[in-house]
Amino acid sequence: MSSRPSRGAARLAAILDALPDALLLVNCNGTVVNANTIALETFEAPGTALVGRGLLDLLPTFDSKRIPGSMRRRDEEIGQRTKPTRMVARRTDGTELLVEVTSANLEDGRTPYESAFEAAYADHRNGYTGNELLMLVVRDLTGTLDTETELARQQRQTEMILRAAAEGVVGVDAEGKVVLVNPSAAQILGFRASELGGKELHPLIHHSRADGSALPWEDTPLADTLKSGRKHRVRGQALWAKDGRAVSVDLTTAPVRDGDQLVGAVMTFTDRRPYDALAARHAQLLAVLEQALRGPLEELKGELGTLASDPAGQLWPEANQILHHLAAGHARMTTLVDNVLSYQRLDSGAEKLNRVQVSLDGVVAAGVEGAVELIGPGRAQFAVHAPPIEAVVDAERLAQALSHLIADVAGVDSTGRMPVGEAALAAGGRTGAIAGDSTIVVAAAKRGDVVRIEVRGPFGGGDPVHLPIVRGIVRQHGGLVQTHDVPGAPGGGPGAGGSAYVLELPVGVDGPAAADDAADGADRAGGNETTVMPVPAARVRGTHGAARRSRRR
């Protein structure tokens, strides 16, 4: 019989020592008389003792009236068990930590469990014979505090992201009731966040289609996400603002899970109204170019061509030169309009690249020829190095890109004007003339599986019409455009320089043809791959001279 309590006390002591929290027993003197293993690890420093130390040394802010035997009246006595309270604890070496303390009084009517606890630590009683003890459960919050701090930081960060997001964000629970609304969502829909919180989302903002017909809840992407957990992305969906207006949005829904359980969903949406307005303006501009402008330009082309040809020989030479100048300007305008419209159709996806295997020397030649139409006759000369490198490209589109890039580095903007500087005027007084060497270099070479086409000219380029066409067409081919400054290039005035653009395109060809490099191509071409093509400037000089004399008259 006597062994049973001993074995029971040992078993209980082992259980108490296995608990994750510190347990302390305090007598009526406020002295710690017992402690489990976790309490010793938490409070006791090497070379110091925990048992026998005053409780208020360990928990300075603990309510001393809770200590057995304190000077409190029975009617003021605090309840047997306290709620968990946070406070700062002090270890036996003086270091501090944050803890959560729960206490309970063990009096004469204590339970067998409480008696067994006392018996389990009878060896540490230090002769205490009182009938009332105070038991404290002390939980170390050091790790918990770090976790709480991190969670609070993450929550603040999430709130800042939601407040800063331009997209509307609405979170719903499993029943479709709103639990989260960010400022952008409230602004787009004209609601206050408090007017949406806790209410069903569907009847408020997603009850109807754009044409006003009813949209059942089960037909919405959000309902399917809450049911199946699938994500949805829908363009041109209608949400309804507080004032009854339909708002066109691009909408995305995604599930929210807690482990394997589906607990809600998030709906994000972007207001399409600014994009729709931009698309309408873009369509209007294209209509002006393609219909209102393109047709009259064709009619003007025929009339100018008839006059410039002067079959009856009735025009005096200066008038004939002016007509040729106007015809060249008209050709530039028509080419520019056609190229812009062609690029817009490619960029919007209305047209696709027509890739075929071609020799790049022909593409480069076509690009130079197209550039002459954009630059105008007599305004530049070219040095072209183009071996017959085989590549799979859209020859027409790539030549179009090269023509605009050449025009850009030649200093001709989308209006057809060229810069006029003091050095240019001193070179002969010709409008648009370029002082010094105005040669535009176009060179192609193959490096492994990449074709490099360099275009170097006397001006910096960067025209807002030319360059987007170049970059867009090259990007569609899977290539890239790099820019390099050429210090000291002539034509840009004192301290000015030109630009060298490098187009890198994948070859896209397998077999022996793809293995031919630029040197092999030069051998096959008989060493004549480099040509200089000067364009006589006499006509341009005569035209401008005639125009000046005409103005003087």
C-alpha positions in Angstrom: 0.0 0.0 0.0 2.8 2.4 0.9 4.4 2.0 -2.5 1.3 3.1 -4.5 1.4 6.8 -3.4 5.1 6.8 -4.0 4.7 5.4 -7.5 1.8 7.8 -8.2 3.8 10.8 -7.0 6.7 9.8 -9.2 4.4 9.3 -12.2 2.8 12.7 -11.6 6.2 14.4 -11.2 7.3 13.0 -14.5 4.1 14.3 -16.1 4.5 17.8 -14.6 8.2 17.9 -15.7 7.0 17.1 -19.3 4.7 20.1 -19.4 5.7 22.9 -21.8 5.1 25.6 -19.2 6.9 26.4 -15.9 5.0 25.5 -12.7 5.9 27.2 -9.3 4.6 26.6 -5.8 4.8 29.6 -3.4 4.1 29.4 0.4 2.6 32.0 2.7 6.0 33.7 3.0 6.1 34.4 -0.7 8.9 31.9 -1.2 9.2 29.4 -4.0 9.1 26.0 -2.5 8.7 23.7 -5.5 9.3 24.0 -9.3 9.1 21.7 -12.2 11.9 21.1 -14.7 10.7 23.8 -17.2 10.6 26.3 -14.4 14.2 25.5 -13.4 15.3 25.9 -17.1 13.3 29.1 -17.5 14.3 31.0 -14.3 17.4 29.3 -12.8 20.8 30.4 -13.9 23.9 28.3 -13.2 25.3 28.9 -9.7 22.0 30.3 -8.4 18.9 28.6 -6.8 15.3 29.1 -7.8 13.7 27.2 -4.9 13.9 29.4 -1.8 13.8 32.6 -3.7 11.1 35.2 -3.2 8.3 35.3 -5.8 8.5 39.1 -6.2 12.1 38.8 -7.1 11.0 36.6 -10.0 7.8 38.5 -10.9 8.2 42.1 -9.6 4.8 43.2 -10.9 2.9 40.2 -9.6 -0.1 41.1 -7.3 1.3 40.5 -3.8 -2.2 40.1 -2.4 -2.4 36.7 -4.2 0.4 35.4 -2.0 -0.9 33.1 0.8 -0.9 34.7 4.2 -0.9 38.3 2.8 -2.7 41.0 4.7 -6.0 40.8 2.8 -9.5 40.4 4.1 -11.5 37.3 3.1 -14.1 39.5 1.5 -11.4 41.1 -0.7 -9.9 37.8 -1.6 -9.4 37.4 -5.3 -10.9 34.4 -7.0 -9.3 31.0 -6.9 -7.9 31.2 -10.4 -6.8 34.3 -12.3 -6.9 35.0 -16.1 -3.6 34.8 -18.0 -1.7 38.1 -17.4 1.4 39.3 -19.3 4.2 40.7 -17.2 8.0 41.0 -17.2 9.8 38.2 -15.3 13.3 38.3 -13.9 15.7 35.3 -13.9 17.9 34.5 -11.0 20.8 36.1 -12.8 18.8 39.4 -13.3 18.0 39.0 -17.0 14.4 39.7 -18.0 11.9 38.0 -20.2 8.2 38.5 -21.1 5.8 35.9 -19.6 2.2 35.1 -19.2 1.2 34.1 -15.7 -1.9 32.2 -14.4 -2.2 31.6 -10.6 -4.5 29.5 -8.4 -4.8 29.2 -4.6 -4.4 25.7 -3.1 -6.2 25.6 0.2 -7.4 22.9 2.6 -10.0 21.7 0.2 -7.5 21.1 -2.6 -8.1 18.2 -4.9 -6.1 15.0 -4.9 -4.4 16.3 -8.1 -3.2 19.3 -6.2 -2.2 17.2 -3.2 -0.3 14.9 -5.5 1.5 17.9 -7.1 2.6 18.9 -3.6 3.6 15.4 -2.8 5.5 15.0 -6.1 7.8 17.8 -5.0 7.9 17.0 -1.3 11.7 16.8 -1.4 11.8 20.5 -2.2 9.4 21.6 0.5 12.2 23.0 2.7 10.3 22.2 5.9 7.1 24.1 4.8 4.1 22.9 6.8 1.4 25.6 5.9 -2.0 24.5 4.6 -2.2 27.1 1.8 -0.1 27.4 -1.3 -0.1 29.4 -4.5 0.4 27.6 -7.7 1.6 29.6 -10.8 1.8 28.6 -14.4 4.3 30.7 -16.2 4.5 30.7 -20.0 7.6 32.1 -21.7 6.4 34.5 -24.4 9.8 35.1 -25.9 9.2 33.0 -29.0 5.5 33.9 -29.1 6.3 37.6 -29.0 8.6 37.3 -31.9 5.9 35.4 -33.8 3.3 38.0 -32.9 5.6 40.8 -34.0 6.3 39.2 -37.3 2.6 38.5 -37.9 1.8 42.2 -37.0 4.5 43.3 -39.4 3.2 41.1 -42.2 -0.3 42.4 -41.5 0.8 46.0 -41.7 2.7 45.3 -44.9 -0.3 43.5 -46.4 -2.5 46.5 -45.5 -0.1 49.0 -47.1 0.0 46.9 -50.3 -3.8 46.7 -50.4 -4.1 50.5 -49.9 -1.5 51.2 -52.5 -2.8 48.8 -55.2 -4.5 50.4 -58.2 -6.6 47.3 -58.7 -9.7 46.8 -56.7 -9.5 43.9 -54.2 -12.5 42.3 -52.5 -12.3 39.3 -50.2 -15.3 37.1 -49.4 -15.9 34.2 -47.1 -17.3 30.8 -48.1 -20.8 32.2 -48.2 -19.9 35.1 -50.5 -20.0 37.8 -47.8 -17.5 40.6 -48.0 -14.7 40.4 -45.4 -12.1 42.7 -47.1 -12.3 45.8 -49.3 -9.3 47.9 -50.4 -9.6 51.7 -51.1 -9.3 51.2 -54.9 -12.3 48.8 -55.0 -14.4 51.2 -52.9 -13.4 54.1 -55.2 -14.1 52.3 -58.5 -17.5 51.2 -57.3 -18.4 54.4 -55.4 -19.1 52.6 -52.1 -17.6 53.1 -48.6 -15.9 50.0 -47.3 -18.3 49.9 -44.4 -21.2 49.7 -46.8 -19.9 46.5 -48.3 -18.4 44.8 -45.2 -20.3 41.8 -44.0 -22.8 41.9 -46.8 -23.3 39.5 -49.7 -21.3 40.7 -52.7 -23.4 39.5 -55.6 -26.6 41.5 -54.9 -24.6 44.7 -54.4 -22.2 44.8 -57.4 -22.5 41.8 -59.6 -26.2 41.2 -60.0 -26.6 42.0 -63.7 -24.7 41.8 -67.0 -23.6 44.8 -69.0 -26.8 44.9 -71.0 -28.9 45.0 -67.8 -30.1 41.4 -67.9 -30.1 39.5 -64.6 -26.9 37.5 -63.8 -27.6 34.6 -61.5 -25.2 34.0 -58.7 -24.3 30.5 -59.8 -23.3 31.8 -63.3 -20.6 34.2 -61.8 -16.9 33.4 -61.8 -16.8 34.1 -58.1 -19.5 31.5 -57.3 -17.6 28.8 -59.3 -14.3 29.7 -57.5 -16.0 29.3 -54.1 -17.6 26.0 -55.3 -14.7 24.3 -57.2 -11.6 26.3 -56.2 -10.8 27.1 -59.8 -9.3 30.5 -60.8 -11.0 32.7 -63.4 -9.8 35.6 -65.5 -12.6 37.5 -67.4 -12.2 40.5 -69.6 -15.0 43.1 -70.0 -17.1 42.0 -67.1 -19.6 44.4 -65.7 -19.7 45.4 -62.0 -22.3 47.9 -60.8 -21.4 51.0 -58.9 -23.4 52.5 -56.0 -25.0 55.1 -58.3 -26.4 52.4 -60.7 -23.7 52.7 -63.4 -22.2 49.7 -65.0 -18.4 49.7 -64.7 -16.5 47.6 -67.3 -13.6 45.7 -65.6 -11.1 43.0 -66.2 -11.8 40.6 -63.3 -9.8 37.8 -61.7 -11.0 35.4 -59.0 -8.8 33.0 -56.9 -9.6 30.7 -53.9 -8.5 31.2 -50.4 -7.6 28.0 -48.5 -6.8 27.1 -44.9 -4.9 24.0 -45.4 -7.1 21.8 -47.6 -10.3 23.6 -46.7 -11.7 26.2 -49.0 -12.6 29.2 -46.8 -13.2 32.0 -49.2 -12.1 33.8 -52.3 -10.4 37.0 -53.5 -11.7 39.0 -56.5 -9.5 41.6 -58.1 -10.5 43.9 -60.9 -9.1 46.7 -63.0 -11.2 49.6 -64.3 -11.3 49.3 -68.1 -12.8 52.7 -68.7 -9.5 54.5 -69.2 -8.3 51.8 -71.6 -11.6 51.7 -73.5 -11.3 55.5 -74.0 -7.7 55.1 -75.2 -8.7 52.4 -77.5 -11.5 54.6 -79.0 -9.0 57.4 -79.6 -6.6 55.0 -81.2 -9.3 53.6 -83.5 -10.2 57.2 -84.5 -6.6 58.0 -85.3 -6.2 54.9 -87.4 -9.4 55.7 -89.2 -8.1 59.2 -90.0 -4.8 57.8 -91.4 -6.3 54.9 -93.3 -9.5 56.5 -94.7 -9.6 60.3 -94.4 -5.9 60.8 -95.2 -4.8 57.8 -97.3 -7.4 58.3 -100.1 -6.7 62.0 -100.7 -3.0 61.3 -100.7 -3.4 58.8 -103.5 -5.4 61.3 -105.6 -2.7 63.9 -105.0 0.0 61.5 -106.0 -1.6 61.0 -109.4 -2.1 64.8 -110.0 1.5 65.6 -108.9 2.8 62.8 -111.1 0.9 64.1 -114.1 2.2 67.7 -113.6 5.7 66.7 -112.9 6.0 64.6 -116.0 5.0 67.7 -118.1 4.4 65.8 -121.3 3.8 69.0 -123.3 6.9 70.7 -122.0 5.0 73.8 -120.9 6.5 74.3 -117.5 9.6 76.4 -116.9 12.5 74.5 -115.2 12.1 75.9 -111.8 8.4 75.0 -111.7 9.3 71.5 -112.8 11.8 71.2 -110.0 9.3 72.3 -107.4 6.8 69.7 -108.6 9.5 67.0 -108.4 10.2 68.1 -104.8 6.5 68.1 -103.9 6.2 64.6 -105.5 9.1 63.3 -103.4 7.5 64.8 -100.2 4.2 63.2 -101.1 5.9 59.8 -101.6 7.5 60.2 -98.2 4.2 61.0 -96.5 2.4 58.1 -98.3 5.2 55.6 -97.3 5.1 56.8 -93.7 1.4 56.5 -93.4 1.4 53.0 -95.0 4.2 51.8 -92.7 2.6 53.2 -89.5 -0.7 51.5 -90.5 1.1 48.2 -91.3 2.9 48.3 -88.0 -0.3 49.0 -86.0 -2.0 46.0 -87.6 1.1 43.8 -86.6 1.3 45.2 -83.1 -2.4 44.7 -82.5 -2.3 41.1 -83.7 -4.5 41.8 -86.7 -1.6 40.6 -88.9 1.2 38.1 -88.3 4.7 37.9 -89.4 5.2 36.0 -92.7 8.6 34.3 -92.0 10.4 32.7 -94.9 14.0 31.8 -95.5 15.6 34.7 -97.3 19.1 36.1 -98.0 19.6 39.2 -95.8 21.5 41.1 -98.5 18.3 41.5 -100.4 16.5 42.6 -97.2 19.2 45.2 -96.4 19.0 46.6 -100.0 15.2 46.9 -99.7 15.6 48.7 -96.4 18.0 51.2 -97.9 15.7 51.8 -100.8 12.8 52.3 -98.5 14.9 54.7 -96.5 15.5 56.9 -99.5 11.8 57.4 -99.8 11.6 58.5 -96.2 14.8 60.7 -96.3 14.3 62.2 -99.7 16.7 62.1 -102.7 20.1 63.8 -102.4 20.2 63.9 -98.6 22.5 61.0 -97.7 24.9 58.4 -99.1 25.2 54.8 -97.8 28.0 52.3 -97.2 26.4 48.9 -97.2 28.1 45.6 -96.2 25.5 42.8 -96.6 26.8 39.3 -97.2 24.1 36.8 -98.4 23.3 35.4 -94.9 20.4 33.0 -94.8 17.8 33.7 -92.2 14.1 33.0 -91.5 12.4 36.4 -91.3 9.5 38.5 -92.6 11.6 40.2 -95.3 9.1 43.0 -96.0 8.7 43.9 -92.3 12.4 43.7 -91.5 13.2 45.9 -94.5 10.5 48.3 -93.2 12.2 48.5 -89.8 15.6 49.1 -91.4 14.3 51.9 -93.6 12.9 53.7 -90.5 16.1 53.2 -88.5 18.2 54.5 -91.4 15.9 57.6 -91.7 16.2 58.1 -87.9 20.0 58.2 -87.8 20.1 60.3 -91.0 18.5 63.1 -88.9 15.1 63.0 -90.8 12.2 63.2 -88.4 8.7 62.0 -89.2 7.9 65.4 -90.7 10.7 65.0 -93.2 12.8 67.8 -91.7 16.5 67.6 -91.2 18.4 69.7 -88.6 20.0 72.9 -89.8 23.1 74.2 -88.0 25.7 76.8 -88.5 28.1 74.2 -89.8 25.6 72.9 -92.3 24.9 76.4 -93.6 28.6 77.1 -93.9 29.0 73.9 -95.9 27.1 75.4 -98.8 24.1 77.2 -97.4 21.8 74.3 -98.3 18.8 73.6 -96.1 19.1 70.2 -94.7 22.7 69.7 -95.8 25.1 67.8 -93.5 28.6 69.1 -92.9 31.4 66.6 -93.2 30.8 62.9 -93.9 27.1 62.2 -94.0 27.6 58.5 -94.9 25.2 56.1 -93.3 26.8 52.7 -92.6 24.6 49.5 -92.8 26.5 46.3 -92.0 25.2 42.7 -91.5 27.1 39.8 -90.0 26.4 36.4 -88.5 27.5 35.4 -85.0 26.6 31.8 -84.2 22.8 31.6 -84.3 22.3 35.4 -84.3 22.4 37.9 -87.1 23.7 41.4 -86.2 22.7 44.3 -88.4 24.4 47.6 -87.5 23.1 50.9 -88.7 25.4 53.9 -87.9 24.6 57.5 -88.9 25.6 61.1 -88.1 22.6 61.9 -85.9 21.4 60.6 -82.5 17.9 59.5 -83.7 15.1 58.6 -81.3 12.2 60.0 -83.3 8.9 59.0 -81.6 7.5 57.7 -84.9 10.5 55.9 -86.4 11.9 54.1 -83.4 8.7 52.4 -82.1 8.3 50.8 -85.5 11.8 49.5 -85.4 11.7 48.1 -81.9 8.2 46.6 -82.4 9.1 44.7 -85.6 12.4 43.4 -84.1 10.7 42.3 -80.9 8.1 40.4 -83.0 11.1 38.5 -84.5 12.3 37.6 -81.1 15.3 40.0 -81.3 16.4 43.1 -79.6 17.7 46.6 -80.4 20.8 48.1 -78.7 21.9 51.7 -79.0 25.5 53.0 -78.9 26.6 56.6 -79.0 29.2 57.6 -81.6 31.2 60.6 -80.1 32.3 63.3 -82.4 30.1 62.2 -85.4 29.6 65.1 -87.8 26.3 66.8 -88.5 25.0 67.4 -85.0 26.7 70.7 -84.3 29.5 71.4 -81.8 29.9 68.6 -79.3 27.3 66.5 -81.0 27.5 62.8 -82.0 25.6 60.2 -83.9 24.2 56.8 -83.0 24.9 53.2 -83.9 22.0 50.9 -83.6 22.6 47.1 -83.5 19.7 44.8 -84.3 20.2 41.2 -83.1 17.9 38.6 -84.7 17.8 34.8 -84.3 18.8 33.1 -87.6 16.0 30.5 -87.4 17.7 28.3 -90.1 18.9 24.7 -89.8 21.3 22.9 -92.1 24.3 24.0 -94.1 22.9 27.4 -95.0 22.8 28.3 -91.3 26.4 27.5 -90.9 27.6 30.0 -93.4 29.1 33.0 -91.7 29.8 36.5 -93.0 33.2 35.6 -94.4 31.8 32.7 -96.4 29.1 35.0 -97.8 31.8 37.5 -98.8 33.7 34.9 -100.7 30.6 33.8 -102.6 29.8 37.4 -103.4 33.2 37.8 -105.1 34.3 40.5 -102.5 31.8 43.0 -103.7 29.6 42.9 -100.6 30.5 46.5 -99.6 29.1 49.3 -101.8 28.9 53.0 -101.6 25.7 54.5 -103.1 25.9 58.3 -103.4 22.7 60.0 -104.3 23.3 63.2 -106.5 22.2 66.3 -104.6 22.0 68.6 -107.6 18.2 68.2 -107.9 17.7 69.0 -104.2 20.0 72.1 -104.5 18.2 73.4 -107.5 14.8 72.8 -105.9 15.6 74.7 -102.7 17.3 77.4 -104.8 14.2 77.8 -106.9 12.0 77.9 -103.9 14.1 80.7 -102.4 14.0 82.7 -105.6 10.3 82.2 -105.8 9.8 83.6 -102.3 12.0 86.6 -103.1 9.7 87.3 -106.1 
